[in-house]
């Protein structure tokens, strides 16, 4: 999980370099999926397409659509917002997951988790309140995009629960990347800009760090309980603050720290409560 947190922060840093350098968001998203697919080629050569056969193509397509949408939203948010702010807003994924677990999976959520979810969203309000006041209570598109990224990730995570345990990690990654390429390719080609040598390296780094981090996080959740593993994801924040300061001369404002602390506290409580509920149902 620590490796995933570091990898995702590096991934976001590379993306920010590219989009702030003028590269279209859809081109970066396409490259992210394309280069992430390359490490799976040995599996494809060894086992053929049969190695990636699935009985759940629709679920894979929905998950890829949510993931591709989350990628595009996140990349757009990074073009304007500070790196640390975008990272803090991704911590709202467990909050959205609580709501979606009821709507999609029909799970029961008690009043404690609903209360923590509400407190977490109040933390989001604390983070965006200074911007709302400055803009006359008009919510900026980059902020909406950052929250859209969290919603997309949460939906993709919830959809993973619909797969049977025998659905392997390479199969899930392959169909996610393949469908993401199909989804992003038309707009990427329409806006295509010839990358420089350094941009090609960054695009490849975005793909490979994304693939590695996604693999690490799946492995982490399959190896340990979420209530133990998930808190290590919050190490993304100090890494993002440091990277933002060194590379982009960014420093988060007080609202980001205050709201982020509320969101982190709420999500930690939700994860802990989930673990208690699961143990009680055994």
C-alpha positions as CSV (number, residue, x, y, z in Angstrom):
1,X,0.0,0.0,0.0
2,X,2.9,2.3,0.7
3,X,4.3,1.5,-2.7
4,X,0.9,2.2,-4.3
5,X,0.6,5.6,-2.5
6,X,4.1,6.6,-3.7
7,X,3.4,5.3,-7.2
8,X,0.1,7.1,-7.6
9,X,1.6,10.4,-6.3
10,X,4.5,10.1,-8.8
11,X,1.8,9.3,-11.5
12,X,-0.1,12.5,-10.7
13,X,3.1,14.5,-10.7
14,X,4.0,13.2,-14.2
15,X,0.5,14.0,-15.4
16,X,0.6,17.5,-14.0
17,X,3.9,18.1,-15.8
18,X,2.3,17.0,-19.1
19,X,-1.0,18.8,-18.9
20,X,0.6,22.0,-17.6
21,X,2.9,21.8,-20.6
22,X,-0.1,21.9,-22.9
23,X,-0.7,18.3,-23.7
24,X,-4.4,17.4,-24.1
25,X,-6.0,15.6,-21.2
26,X,-7.4,12.8,-23.5
27,X,-4.0,12.2,-25.1
28,X,-2.5,11.7,-21.6
29,X,-5.4,9.4,-20.6
30,X,-5.0,7.3,-23.8
31,X,-1.2,7.0,-23.2
32,X,-1.9,6.0,-19.6
33,X,-4.0,3.1,-20.7
34,X,-1.8,2.1,-23.7
35,X,1.5,2.0,-21.8
36,X,-0.2,0.2,-18.8
37,X,-1.3,-2.5,-21.2
38,X,2.3,-3.3,-22.4
39,X,3.4,-5.2,-19.2
40,X,0.5,-7.6,-19.9
41,X,1.8,-8.6,-23.3
42,X,3.9,-11.5,-22.0
43,X,0.7,-13.0,-20.5
44,X,-1.0,-12.5,-23.9
45,X,1.9,-14.2,-25.8
46,X,2.1,-17.1,-23.3
47,X,-1.7,-17.8,-23.1
48,X,-3.3,-16.0,-26.0
49,X,-6.5,-14.1,-25.7
50,X,-8.0,-17.1,-23.9
51,X,-5.9,-16.1,-20.9
52,X,-8.1,-13.0,-20.6
53,X,-11.5,-14.6,-21.2
54,X,-14.2,-13.3,-18.9
55,X,-17.8,-14.1,-18.2
56,X,-18.5,-10.5,-17.0
57,X,-17.8,-8.3,-20.1
58,X,-20.5,-5.7,-19.2
59,X,-19.2,-5.2,-15.7
60,X,-15.7,-4.8,-17.1
61,X,-17.0,-2.2,-19.6
62,X,-18.8,-0.3,-16.9
63,X,-15.7,-0.4,-14.6
64,X,-13.5,0.8,-17.5
65,X,-15.9,3.6,-18.3
66,X,-15.9,4.8,-14.7
67,X,-12.2,4.5,-14.5
68,X,-11.6,6.3,-17.8
69,X,-13.9,9.1,-16.7
70,X,-12.1,9.3,-13.4
71,X,-8.8,9.5,-15.2
72,X,-9.9,12.3,-17.4
73,X,-11.5,14.3,-14.5
74,X,-8.4,13.8,-12.4
75,X,-6.0,14.9,-15.2
76,X,-8.1,18.0,-15.9
77,X,-8.1,18.9,-12.2
78,X,-4.4,18.6,-12.0
79,X,-4.0,21.1,-14.8
80,X,-5.3,23.8,-12.5
81,X,-5.5,22.7,-8.8
82,X,-2.5,22.2,-6.5
83,X,-1.2,18.6,-6.5
84,X,-2.0,18.2,-2.7
85,X,-5.5,19.5,-3.1
86,X,-6.3,16.9,-5.8
87,X,-4.8,14.2,-3.6
88,X,-6.8,15.2,-0.6
89,X,-10.0,15.2,-2.6
90,X,-9.3,11.6,-3.7
91,X,-9.5,10.7,0.0
92,X,-13.3,11.1,-0.4
93,X,-13.5,7.8,-2.3
94,X,-14.6,5.9,0.8
95,X,-17.4,8.5,1.4
96,X,-18.8,8.0,-2.1
97,X,-18.3,4.2,-1.7
98,X,-20.6,4.2,1.3
99,X,-23.4,5.8,-0.8
100,X,-22.7,3.6,-3.8
101,X,-22.6,0.4,-1.7
102,X,-26.3,1.0,-0.8
103,X,-27.4,2.1,-4.3
104,X,-25.4,-0.6,-6.3
105,X,-24.9,-3.5,-3.9
106,X,-27.9,-3.0,-1.7
107,X,-25.8,-3.2,1.4
108,X,-27.1,-2.0,4.8
109,X,-25.3,1.1,6.3
110,X,-26.0,2.0,9.9
111,X,-26.4,5.5,11.3
112,X,-22.8,5.7,12.5
113,X,-21.3,5.3,9.0
114,X,-24.0,7.7,7.6
115,X,-23.0,10.2,10.2
116,X,-19.3,9.8,9.4
117,X,-20.0,10.1,5.7
118,X,-21.9,13.4,6.3
119,X,-19.0,14.7,8.4
120,X,-16.6,13.8,5.7
121,X,-18.5,15.7,3.1
122,X,-18.6,18.7,5.5
123,X,-14.8,18.4,5.4
124,X,-14.9,18.8,1.6
125,X,-17.1,21.9,2.1
126,X,-14.4,23.3,4.4
127,X,-11.8,22.7,1.7
128,X,-13.7,24.4,-1.1
129,X,-15.4,27.2,1.0
130,X,-12.6,29.8,0.4
131,X,-12.9,29.2,-3.3
132,X,-16.6,29.5,-3.2
133,X,-16.4,32.8,-1.3
134,X,-13.8,34.1,-3.8
135,X,-15.9,33.1,-6.8
136,X,-19.3,34.2,-5.5
137,X,-20.4,30.7,-4.7
138,X,-19.8,29.5,-8.2
139,X,-18.2,26.1,-8.0
140,X,-15.2,25.8,-10.3
141,X,-14.9,23.1,-12.9
142,X,-11.6,21.8,-11.7
143,X,-13.0,21.2,-8.2
144,X,-16.0,19.4,-9.7
145,X,-13.6,17.4,-11.8
146,X,-11.6,16.4,-8.8
147,X,-14.7,15.2,-7.0
148,X,-15.8,13.5,-10.2
149,X,-12.6,11.6,-10.1
150,X,-13.3,10.4,-6.6
151,X,-16.8,9.3,-7.6
152,X,-15.5,7.5,-10.6
153,X,-12.9,5.6,-8.6
154,X,-15.5,4.7,-5.9
155,X,-17.8,3.3,-8.6
156,X,-15.0,1.3,-10.1
157,X,-14.1,-0.1,-6.7
158,X,-17.7,-1.0,-5.9
159,X,-18.0,-2.8,-9.3
160,X,-14.9,-4.9,-8.5
161,X,-17.0,-6.4,-5.7
162,X,-19.3,-7.8,-8.3
163,X,-16.6,-10.0,-9.8
164,X,-16.2,-13.5,-8.4
165,X,-13.0,-14.3,-6.4
166,X,-11.7,-16.4,-9.3
167,X,-11.5,-13.3,-11.6
168,X,-7.7,-12.8,-11.7
169,X,-5.8,-9.6,-11.3
170,X,-4.3,-9.7,-14.9
171,X,-7.8,-10.2,-16.4
172,X,-9.2,-7.2,-14.5
173,X,-6.2,-5.0,-15.4
174,X,-6.3,-6.1,-19.1
175,X,-9.9,-5.4,-19.7
176,X,-9.7,-2.1,-17.8
177,X,-6.8,-0.9,-20.0
178,X,-8.2,-2.3,-23.2
179,X,-11.6,-0.7,-22.7
180,X,-10.0,2.6,-21.6
181,X,-8.0,2.7,-24.8
182,X,-11.2,2.2,-26.9
183,X,-13.0,4.9,-24.9
184,X,-10.2,7.6,-24.9
185,X,-8.8,6.9,-28.4
186,X,-11.2,9.0,-30.5
187,X,-10.8,12.2,-28.6
188,X,-7.1,11.6,-28.1
189,X,-6.6,11.3,-31.9
190,X,-8.8,14.3,-32.6
191,X,-6.5,16.5,-30.3
192,X,-3.2,14.7,-30.9
193,X,0.0,16.6,-30.5
194,X,3.4,15.2,-31.4
195,X,5.2,14.6,-28.1
196,X,8.8,15.6,-27.6
197,X,11.3,13.0,-26.4
198,X,10.9,14.1,-22.8
199,X,7.1,14.0,-23.1
200,X,7.3,10.4,-24.5
201,X,9.2,9.4,-21.4
202,X,6.7,11.1,-19.2
203,X,3.8,9.4,-21.0
204,X,5.5,6.0,-20.6
205,X,6.1,6.8,-16.9
206,X,2.4,7.7,-16.4
207,X,1.4,4.3,-17.9
208,X,3.9,2.2,-16.0
209,X,3.5,3.9,-12.6
210,X,-0.3,3.7,-13.1
211,X,-0.1,-0.1,-13.9
212,X,2.3,-0.8,-11.0
213,X,0.3,1.2,-8.5
214,X,-3.0,-0.4,-9.5
215,X,-1.4,-3.8,-9.1
216,X,0.1,-2.9,-5.7
217,X,-3.2,-1.6,-4.4
218,X,-5.2,-4.7,-5.5
219,X,-2.5,-6.9,-3.9
220,X,-2.7,-4.9,-0.7
221,X,-6.5,-5.2,-0.3
222,X,-6.4,-8.9,-1.2
223,X,-3.6,-9.5,1.4
224,X,-4.9,-7.6,4.4
225,X,-8.0,-6.1,5.9
226,X,-9.1,-2.8,4.5
227,X,-9.2,-1.2,7.9
228,X,-5.5,-1.9,8.4
229,X,-4.3,-1.4,4.8
230,X,-6.3,1.7,3.8
231,X,-4.8,4.3,6.3
232,X,-1.4,3.9,4.6
233,X,-2.9,5.5,1.5
234,X,-2.9,8.8,3.4
235,X,0.9,8.9,3.0
236,X,0.1,10.4,-0.4
237,X,-0.6,13.7,1.2
238,X,2.9,14.5,2.6
239,X,4.5,13.2,-0.6
240,X,2.2,15.4,-2.7
241,X,2.8,18.5,-0.6
242,X,6.6,17.9,-0.9
243,X,6.4,17.3,-4.7
244,X,4.1,20.3,-5.2
245,X,6.4,22.6,-3.3
246,X,9.6,21.4,-5.0
247,X,8.3,21.0,-8.6
248,X,5.4,23.5,-8.9
249,X,6.0,26.0,-6.1
250,X,2.7,25.1,-4.6
251,X,1.7,25.1,-0.9
252,X,-1.8,24.1,0.3
253,X,-3.8,26.7,2.1
254,X,-5.2,26.3,5.6
255,X,-8.6,25.1,4.3
256,X,-7.0,22.1,2.5
257,X,-5.3,21.0,5.7
258,X,-8.4,21.6,7.9
259,X,-10.8,20.0,5.5
260,X,-8.4,17.2,4.7
261,X,-8.0,16.3,8.4
262,X,-11.8,16.1,8.7
263,X,-12.1,13.9,5.6
264,X,-9.3,11.6,6.8
265,X,-10.8,11.3,10.3
266,X,-14.2,10.4,8.8
267,X,-12.9,7.9,6.3
268,X,-10.8,6.2,9.0
269,X,-13.9,5.9,11.2
270,X,-15.8,4.4,8.3
271,X,-13.1,1.8,7.6
272,X,-12.9,0.9,11.3
273,X,-16.7,0.6,11.5
274,X,-16.8,-1.5,8.4
275,X,-14.3,-3.9,10.0
276,X,-16.4,-4.1,13.2
277,X,-19.5,-4.9,11.1
278,X,-17.8,-7.6,9.1
279,X,-16.4,-9.3,12.2
280,X,-19.9,-9.2,13.8
281,X,-21.4,-10.8,10.7
282,X,-19.1,-13.8,10.8
